[in-house]
Amino acid sequence: MIRKLTLALPGKGLRGGIIDLCVSLGIKFGSESRKYHYELADDCIAHVIWLDPHSIAPALSQGMADVGITGSDCVEEWQLSGR
């Protein structure tokens, strides 16, 4: 059995572009994709959690998600904070 991934994606103003990117990669979103925590019927991806871009690096380090998309500025800021 393949372990399905949890994605941490930036919400707010980037959500539409992120959904378009995921759809172009073959990830299918349903009508409830606007929820904070969204379950997918996908072969590889089980869940999507929509977070503030600055919360994605901490979520990955805490094991809340397996893969995340955020800006390098958010990662650098998180690293500099010493967390």
C-alpha positions as CSV (number, residue, x, y, z in Angstrom):
1,M,0.0,0.0,0.0
2,I,1.3,3.4,-1.0
3,R,1.4,6.1,1.7
4,K,-0.5,9.1,0.5
5,L,0.9,12.6,1.0
6,T,-0.4,15.6,2.7
7,L,0.2,18.9,0.9
8,A,0.6,22.3,2.7
9,L,-0.4,25.0,0.2
10,P,-0.6,28.8,0.5
11,G,-4.2,30.1,0.8
12,K,-5.5,33.6,0.4
13,G,-4.6,35.4,-2.8
14,L,-2.5,32.5,-4.1
15,R,-5.1,29.8,-3.9
16,G,-6.5,30.2,-7.4
17,G,-3.0,30.0,-9.0
18,I,-2.0,27.0,-6.8
19,I,-5.2,25.1,-7.7
20,D,-4.4,25.8,-11.4
21,L,-0.9,24.5,-10.9
22,C,-2.1,21.4,-9.1
23,V,-4.7,20.7,-11.8
24,S,-2.1,21.0,-14.5
25,L,-0.1,18.3,-12.6
26,G,-3.2,16.0,-12.6
27,I,-4.4,16.7,-9.0
28,K,-8.2,16.9,-9.0
29,F,-10.0,19.3,-6.7
30,G,-13.7,19.2,-6.1
31,S,-16.2,21.9,-5.2
32,E,-15.1,21.9,-1.5
33,S,-11.5,22.9,-2.2
34,R,-12.1,26.2,-0.4
35,K,-12.2,24.4,3.0
36,Y,-9.1,24.8,5.3
37,H,-8.5,21.0,5.3
38,Y,-9.5,19.2,2.1
39,E,-9.4,15.5,1.4
40,L,-8.6,14.3,-2.1
41,A,-9.6,11.2,-3.9
42,D,-6.2,11.0,-5.5
43,D,-3.8,8.0,-5.9
44,C,-0.9,9.8,-4.2
45,I,-2.3,12.7,-2.3
46,A,-4.7,12.3,0.6
47,H,-5.0,15.8,2.1
48,V,-4.5,19.5,1.3
49,I,-4.2,22.0,4.1
50,W,-4.4,25.6,3.2
51,L,-2.1,27.8,5.4
52,D,-0.7,31.2,5.6
53,P,2.6,31.1,3.5
54,H,4.6,31.8,6.6
55,S,3.1,28.8,8.4
56,I,4.1,26.2,5.8
57,A,7.8,25.8,6.8
58,P,6.9,25.2,10.5
59,A,4.1,22.8,9.4
60,L,6.6,20.8,7.4
61,S,9.1,20.7,10.3
62,Q,6.4,19.6,12.7
63,G,5.3,16.8,10.4
64,M,1.9,18.2,9.7
65,A,2.5,17.9,6.0
66,D,4.8,16.0,3.7
67,V,5.2,18.6,0.9
68,G,4.7,22.3,0.9
69,I,4.8,25.3,-1.5
70,T,5.9,28.6,-0.2
71,G,8.3,31.4,-1.0
72,S,12.0,31.2,-0.2
73,D,11.6,34.4,1.8
74,C,9.2,32.6,4.2
75,V,11.6,29.7,4.6
76,E,14.6,32.1,5.3
77,E,12.5,34.1,7.8
78,W,11.6,30.9,9.6
79,Q,15.2,29.7,9.7
80,L,16.4,33.0,11.0
81,S,13.8,32.9,13.8
82,G,15.7,29.9,15.3
83,R,12.7,27.6,15.5
